[in-house]
């Protein structure tokens, strides 16, 4: 049986278009962790803020942020994940990077681009299915910000369910109510732990962010919630508690079969 999983959500005020300063800030926050963790979750576009200046801000998979993620994962003995602006050939992606302690990487390119902000005019949407990673006996599905509004995309399959659903975000304070409600809904409908990591502060375009990073359990109840300050929110999730709840309330088995189009 897998062990319980310790998860750290890192909420910070991102420095606009300043990757080196942001990486240093996360080094400082993570350096203050009082105990080991299994999984570190950073916000969306954690080196730049939510920017449409892809041409000016993009890195490659051989760039300094990928190297930093690998080194940080190795130092902590934990998976470290968050999204970064990545150039891949002629395309730009809002790419979630999943860095393992052994130096290997997986990635997921954001599927649902935020047309309200023109993200679809700058970035290329991901074409693959959602990423589900096995880590320390847990199945984990990491997604990005606007993906939260599309429940079919994060639907938990009964045949091989994930245990933890992640959203990394730059979710503006003006829509903080939907952020909180949708995180709760995703936990309830998928009978899974849900983690949402958002930034705080004001970006270079004047958009304010309230944070509200949170961990919820499979009942949709809050395990922990961050206030509006920089923080590393760490909690340990119960494997036995998740399995017992699913056994008593096996709603995943009653879901309709479906396939995702275009993946």
C-alpha positions as a Markdown table, in Angstrom:
| # | Residue | x | y | z |
|---|---|---|---|---|
| 1 | Unk | 0.0 | 0.0 | 0.0 |
| 2 | Unk | 1.4 | 3.5 | -0.8 |
| 3 | Unk | 2.4 | 5.8 | 1.9 |
| 4 | Unk | 0.7 | 9.1 | 2.7 |
| 5 | Unk | 1.9 | 11.9 | 0.4 |
| 6 | Unk | 3.3 | 15.2 | 1.7 |
| 7 | Unk | 2.5 | 18.1 | -0.7 |
| 8 | Unk | 3.9 | 21.7 | -0.6 |
| 9 | Unk | 2.0 | 24.5 | -2.4 |
| 10 | Unk | 4.2 | 27.5 | -3.0 |
| 11 | Unk | 2.4 | 30.8 | -3.2 |
| 12 | Unk | 4.4 | 33.9 | -4.1 |
| 13 | Unk | 4.3 | 37.4 | -5.6 |
| 14 | Unk | 5.9 | 36.9 | -9.0 |
| 15 | Unk | 8.5 | 39.4 | -10.3 |
| 16 | Unk | 7.3 | 40.5 | -13.8 |
| 17 | Unk | 9.6 | 39.2 | -16.6 |
| 18 | Unk | 12.4 | 38.4 | -14.2 |
| 19 | Unk | 13.1 | 34.7 | -14.2 |
| 20 | Unk | 16.4 | 34.9 | -12.2 |
| 21 | Unk | 14.8 | 36.8 | -9.3 |
| 22 | Unk | 11.8 | 34.5 | -9.3 |
| 23 | Unk | 14.0 | 31.4 | -9.1 |
| 24 | Unk | 15.9 | 33.0 | -6.3 |
| 25 | Unk | 12.7 | 33.8 | -4.4 |
| 26 | Unk | 11.5 | 30.2 | -4.7 |
| 27 | Unk | 15.0 | 29.0 | -3.5 |
| 28 | Unk | 14.5 | 31.1 | -0.4 |
| 29 | Unk | 10.9 | 29.9 | 0.3 |
| 30 | Unk | 11.9 | 26.3 | -0.3 |
| 31 | Unk | 15.0 | 26.6 | 1.8 |
| 32 | Unk | 12.9 | 27.4 | 4.8 |
| 33 | Unk | 10.9 | 24.1 | 4.6 |
| 34 | Unk | 11.0 | 22.6 | 8.1 |
| 35 | Unk | 10.7 | 19.0 | 7.0 |
| 36 | Unk | 11.0 | 16.8 | 3.8 |
| 37 | Unk | 8.2 | 16.9 | 1.2 |
| 38 | Unk | 7.2 | 14.6 | -1.6 |
| 39 | Unk | 5.8 | 17.1 | -4.1 |
| 40 | Unk | 6.4 | 20.9 | -4.6 |
| 41 | Unk | 3.8 | 22.8 | -6.7 |
| 42 | Unk | 4.7 | 26.2 | -8.1 |
| 43 | Unk | 2.3 | 28.7 | -9.9 |
| 44 | Unk | 1.6 | 29.0 | -13.6 |
| 45 | Unk | 4.4 | 30.9 | -15.5 |
| 46 | Unk | 6.3 | 31.0 | -12.2 |
| 47 | Unk | 9.3 | 32.7 | -13.8 |
| 48 | Unk | 7.6 | 35.6 | -15.5 |
| 49 | Unk | 4.0 | 36.1 | -14.5 |
| 50 | Unk | 1.1 | 35.5 | -17.0 |
| 51 | Unk | 2.7 | 37.2 | -20.0 |
| 52 | Unk | 1.9 | 37.3 | -23.7 |
| 53 | Unk | 5.4 | 38.4 | -24.5 |
| 54 | Unk | 6.4 | 34.8 | -25.4 |
| 55 | Unk | 9.0 | 35.8 | -28.0 |
| 56 | Unk | 10.8 | 37.9 | -25.4 |
| 57 | Unk | 10.4 | 35.6 | -22.4 |
| 58 | Unk | 10.4 | 32.0 | -23.7 |
| 59 | Unk | 13.1 | 29.5 | -22.7 |
| 60 | Unk | 13.9 | 26.2 | -24.3 |
| 61 | Unk | 14.0 | 22.8 | -22.6 |
| 62 | Unk | 17.7 | 23.3 | -22.4 |
| 63 | Unk | 17.3 | 26.6 | -20.6 |
| 64 | Unk | 18.1 | 27.8 | -17.1 |
| 65 | Unk | 14.7 | 27.2 | -15.6 |
| 66 | Unk | 14.6 | 23.5 | -16.6 |
| 67 | Unk | 18.1 | 23.1 | -15.2 |
| 68 | Unk | 16.9 | 24.8 | -11.9 |
| 69 | Unk | 13.9 | 22.5 | -11.7 |
| 70 | Unk | 16.0 | 19.4 | -12.1 |
| 71 | Unk | 18.5 | 20.7 | -9.5 |
| 72 | Unk | 15.8 | 21.7 | -7.0 |
| 73 | Unk | 14.0 | 18.3 | -7.4 |
| 74 | Unk | 17.3 | 16.5 | -6.7 |
| 75 | Unk | 18.1 | 18.7 | -3.7 |
| 76 | Unk | 14.7 | 18.2 | -2.1 |
| 77 | Unk | 14.3 | 14.6 | -3.1 |
| 78 | Unk | 10.8 | 15.6 | -4.4 |
| 79 | Unk | 9.0 | 16.2 | -7.6 |
| 80 | Unk | 8.8 | 19.9 | -8.4 |
| 81 | Unk | 6.2 | 21.2 | -10.9 |
| 82 | Unk | 4.9 | 24.5 | -12.3 |
| 83 | Unk | 4.5 | 26.0 | -15.7 |
| 84 | Unk | 6.9 | 28.0 | -17.8 |
| 85 | Unk | 6.9 | 29.8 | -21.2 |
| 86 | Unk | 8.7 | 27.3 | -23.5 |
| 87 | Unk | 9.7 | 27.7 | -27.2 |
| 88 | Unk | 9.5 | 24.4 | -29.0 |
| 89 | Unk | 10.6 | 24.8 | -32.6 |
| 90 | Unk | 8.4 | 27.7 | -34.0 |
| 91 | Unk | 5.8 | 27.3 | -31.4 |
| 92 | Unk | 5.4 | 28.7 | -27.9 |
| 93 | Unk | 3.7 | 26.7 | -25.1 |
| 94 | Unk | 2.5 | 27.4 | -21.6 |
| 95 | Unk | 4.1 | 24.2 | -20.5 |
| 96 | Unk | 3.9 | 22.5 | -17.1 |
| 97 | Unk | 7.1 | 20.8 | -16.3 |
| 98 | Unk | 7.2 | 17.7 | -14.0 |
| 99 | Unk | 10.8 | 17.4 | -12.7 |
| 100 | Unk | 11.7 | 14.2 | -10.8 |
| 101 | Unk | 14.6 | 13.9 | -8.3 |
| 102 | Unk | 16.4 | 11.5 | -10.7 |
| 103 | Unk | 16.7 | 14.3 | -13.3 |
| 104 | Unk | 14.0 | 13.0 | -15.7 |
| 105 | Unk | 11.2 | 15.2 | -16.9 |
| 106 | Unk | 7.6 | 15.0 | -18.1 |
| 107 | Unk | 5.5 | 17.8 | -19.4 |
| 108 | Unk | 2.0 | 18.9 | -20.2 |
| 109 | Unk | 1.1 | 21.8 | -22.6 |
| 110 | Unk | -1.9 | 23.8 | -21.5 |
| 111 | Unk | -4.9 | 22.6 | -23.5 |
| 112 | Unk | -7.4 | 25.4 | -22.8 |
| 113 | Unk | -5.9 | 28.7 | -23.7 |
| 114 | Unk | -7.5 | 31.8 | -22.1 |
| 115 | Unk | -9.0 | 33.6 | -25.2 |
| 116 | Unk | -10.3 | 36.4 | -22.9 |
| 117 | Unk | -6.6 | 37.5 | -22.5 |
| 118 | Unk | -5.5 | 36.5 | -26.1 |
| 119 | Unk | -3.5 | 33.5 | -24.9 |
| 120 | Unk | -4.7 | 31.6 | -28.0 |
| 121 | Unk | -3.0 | 34.2 | -30.3 |
| 122 | Unk | 0.4 | 33.7 | -28.7 |
| 123 | Unk | 0.6 | 30.1 | -27.6 |
| 124 | Unk | -0.1 | 26.7 | -29.2 |
| 125 | Unk | -2.5 | 24.5 | -27.3 |
| 126 | Unk | -1.5 | 21.1 | -26.2 |
| 127 | Unk | -2.8 | 18.3 | -28.3 |
| 128 | Unk | -2.2 | 15.3 | -26.0 |
| 129 | Unk | -4.4 | 13.8 | -23.3 |
| 130 | Unk | -4.0 | 15.0 | -19.7 |
| 131 | Unk | -0.8 | 13.9 | -18.1 |
| 132 | Unk | -1.2 | 11.4 | -15.2 |
| 133 | Unk | 2.1 | 10.7 | -13.4 |
| 134 | Unk | 2.8 | 7.9 | -10.9 |
| 135 | Unk | 4.7 | 9.2 | -7.9 |
| 136 | Unk | 5.4 | 7.3 | -4.7 |
| 137 | Unk | 2.4 | 5.1 | -5.4 |
| 138 | Unk | 0.0 | 7.9 | -6.1 |
| 139 | Unk | -1.5 | 8.8 | -9.5 |
| 140 | Unk | -1.4 | 12.6 | -10.0 |
| 141 | Unk | -2.9 | 14.7 | -12.8 |
| 142 | Unk | -1.4 | 18.2 | -13.1 |
| 143 | Unk | -3.3 | 20.8 | -15.2 |
| 144 | Unk | -3.0 | 24.6 | -15.8 |
| 145 | Unk | -5.3 | 27.5 | -14.7 |
| 146 | Unk | -8.1 | 27.8 | -17.2 |
| 147 | Unk | -8.3 | 24.0 | -17.5 |
| 148 | Unk | -10.2 | 24.3 | -14.2 |
| 149 | Unk | -13.3 | 25.5 | -16.0 |
| 150 | Unk | -13.6 | 22.4 | -18.2 |
| 151 | Unk | -14.7 | 19.4 | -16.1 |
| 152 | Unk | -14.6 | 16.8 | -18.9 |
| 153 | Unk | -10.9 | 17.5 | -19.4 |
| 154 | Unk | -10.2 | 16.6 | -15.8 |
| 155 | Unk | -12.7 | 13.8 | -15.5 |
| 156 | Unk | -11.4 | 10.9 | -13.4 |
| 157 | Unk | -11.7 | 7.5 | -15.2 |
| 158 | Unk | -13.0 | 4.7 | -13.1 |
| 159 | Unk | -10.8 | 2.1 | -14.7 |
| 160 | Unk | -7.5 | 3.9 | -13.6 |
| 161 | Unk | -8.4 | 6.8 | -11.4 |
| 162 | Unk | -6.0 | 9.4 | -10.3 |
| 163 | Unk | -5.7 | 10.3 | -6.6 |
| 164 | Unk | -4.6 | 13.9 | -6.7 |
| 165 | Unk | -5.6 | 16.6 | -9.2 |
| 166 | Unk | -3.4 | 19.7 | -9.5 |
| 167 | Unk | -4.0 | 23.2 | -10.9 |
| 168 | Unk | -1.2 | 25.7 | -11.2 |
| 169 | Unk | -2.6 | 29.2 | -11.9 |
| 170 | Unk | -2.4 | 32.9 | -12.3 |
| 171 | Unk | -6.0 | 33.4 | -11.4 |
| 172 | Unk | -7.0 | 37.1 | -11.0 |
| 173 | Unk | -8.6 | 38.3 | -7.8 |
| 174 | Unk | -11.7 | 39.6 | -9.7 |
| 175 | Unk | -12.7 | 36.0 | -10.3 |
| 176 | Unk | -11.6 | 34.5 | -7.0 |
| 177 | Unk | -15.1 | 33.2 | -6.2 |
| 178 | Unk | -15.2 | 30.9 | -9.3 |
| 179 | Unk | -11.7 | 29.7 | -8.4 |
| 180 | Unk | -12.8 | 28.5 | -5.0 |
| 181 | Unk | -16.1 | 27.0 | -6.2 |
| 182 | Unk | -14.5 | 25.2 | -9.1 |
| 183 | Unk | -11.8 | 23.6 | -7.0 |
| 184 | Unk | -14.4 | 22.3 | -4.7 |
| 185 | Unk | -16.5 | 21.0 | -7.6 |
| 186 | Unk | -13.5 | 19.2 | -9.1 |
| 187 | Unk | -12.8 | 17.4 | -5.8 |
| 188 | Unk | -16.4 | 16.4 | -5.3 |
| 189 | Unk | -17.0 | 15.0 | -8.8 |
| 190 | Unk | -13.7 | 13.2 | -9.1 |
| 191 | Unk | -13.5 | 11.8 | -5.6 |
| 192 | Unk | -9.9 | 13.0 | -5.4 |
| 193 | Unk | -7.7 | 15.3 | -3.5 |
| 194 | Unk | -7.4 | 18.6 | -5.3 |
| 195 | Unk | -4.6 | 21.2 | -5.0 |
| 196 | Unk | -4.8 | 24.7 | -6.5 |
| 197 | Unk | -1.7 | 27.0 | -6.5 |
| 198 | Unk | -2.2 | 30.6 | -7.3 |
| 199 | Unk | 0.0 | 33.7 | -7.2 |
| 200 | Unk | -0.4 | 36.8 | -5.2 |
| 201 | Unk | 0.4 | 40.5 | -5.8 |
| 202 | Unk | 0.0 | 42.6 | -9.0 |
| 203 | Unk | 1.5 | 41.8 | -12.4 |
| 204 | Unk | 3.1 | 44.1 | -14.9 |
| 205 | Unk | -0.3 | 44.7 | -16.6 |
| 206 | Unk | -1.9 | 45.8 | -13.3 |
| 207 | Unk | -3.9 | 42.6 | -12.7 |
| 208 | Unk | -4.3 | 41.7 | -9.0 |
| 209 | Unk | -4.1 | 38.2 | -7.6 |
| 210 | Unk | -5.5 | 37.1 | -4.2 |
| 211 | Unk | -3.7 | 33.8 | -3.9 |
| 212 | Unk | -6.3 | 31.5 | -2.2 |
| 213 | Unk | -4.0 | 28.5 | -2.8 |
| 214 | Unk | -5.7 | 25.5 | -1.3 |
| 215 | Unk | -5.8 | 21.7 | -0.7 |
| 216 | Unk | -9.2 | 20.0 | -0.7 |
| 217 | Unk | -10.1 | 16.4 | 0.1 |
| 218 | Unk | -12.3 | 14.0 | -1.8 |
| 219 | Unk | -15.4 | 15.3 | 0.1 |
| 220 | Unk | -14.7 | 18.8 | -1.2 |
| 221 | Unk | -13.7 | 20.0 | 2.2 |
| 222 | Unk | -10.6 | 22.2 | 2.8 |
| 223 | Unk | -7.5 | 20.5 | 4.2 |
| 224 | Unk | -5.7 | 23.8 | 4.2 |
| 225 | Unk | -5.9 | 27.3 | 2.6 |
| 226 | Unk | -3.3 | 30.0 | 2.2 |
| 227 | Unk | -3.9 | 33.6 | 3.0 |
| 228 | Unk | -2.7 | 36.4 | 0.8 |
| 229 | Unk | 1.0 | 36.3 | 1.7 |
| 230 | Unk | 4.0 | 34.4 | 0.4 |
| 231 | Unk | 3.9 | 30.9 | 1.9 |
| 232 | Unk | 4.8 | 27.3 | 1.6 |
| 233 | Unk | 1.6 | 25.4 | 2.5 |
| 234 | Unk | 2.5 | 21.8 | 3.4 |
| 235 | Unk | 0.1 | 19.1 | 4.3 |
| 236 | Unk | 0.2 | 15.3 | 4.3 |
| 237 | Unk | -2.6 | 13.5 | 2.4 |
| 238 | Unk | -4.0 | 10.2 | 3.7 |
| 239 | Unk | -3.9 | 7.3 | 1.2 |
| 240 | Unk | -6.0 | 5.1 | 3.5 |
| 241 | Unk | -8.6 | 7.8 | 4.0 |
| 242 | Unk | -9.0 | 8.3 | 0.2 |
| 243 | Unk | -9.4 | 4.6 | -0.4 |
| 244 | Unk | -11.9 | 4.1 | 2.5 |
| 245 | Unk | -14.0 | 7.0 | 1.2 |
| 246 | Unk | -14.1 | 5.7 | -2.4 |
| 247 | Unk | -15.0 | 2.2 | -1.1 |
| 248 | Unk | -17.9 | 3.6 | 0.9 |
| 249 | Unk | -19.1 | 6.0 | -1.8 |
| 250 | Unk | -18.1 | 4.4 | -5.2 |
| 251 | Unk | -19.6 | 7.1 | -7.4 |
| 252 | Unk | -16.7 | 6.8 | -10.0 |
| 253 | Unk | -18.1 | 3.4 | -11.0 |
| 254 | Unk | -21.4 | 5.0 | -12.0 |
| 255 | Unk | -20.0 | 7.5 | -14.5 |
| 256 | Unk | -20.7 | 7.5 | -18.2 |
| 257 | Unk | -18.0 | 6.1 | -20.5 |
| 258 | Unk | -16.6 | 8.6 | -22.9 |
| 259 | Unk | -13.5 | 9.5 | -25.0 |
| 260 | Unk | -11.9 | 12.9 | -25.4 |
| 261 | Unk | -12.0 | 14.1 | -29.0 |
| 262 | Unk | -8.8 | 15.5 | -30.7 |
| 263 | Unk | -6.3 | 13.8 | -28.4 |
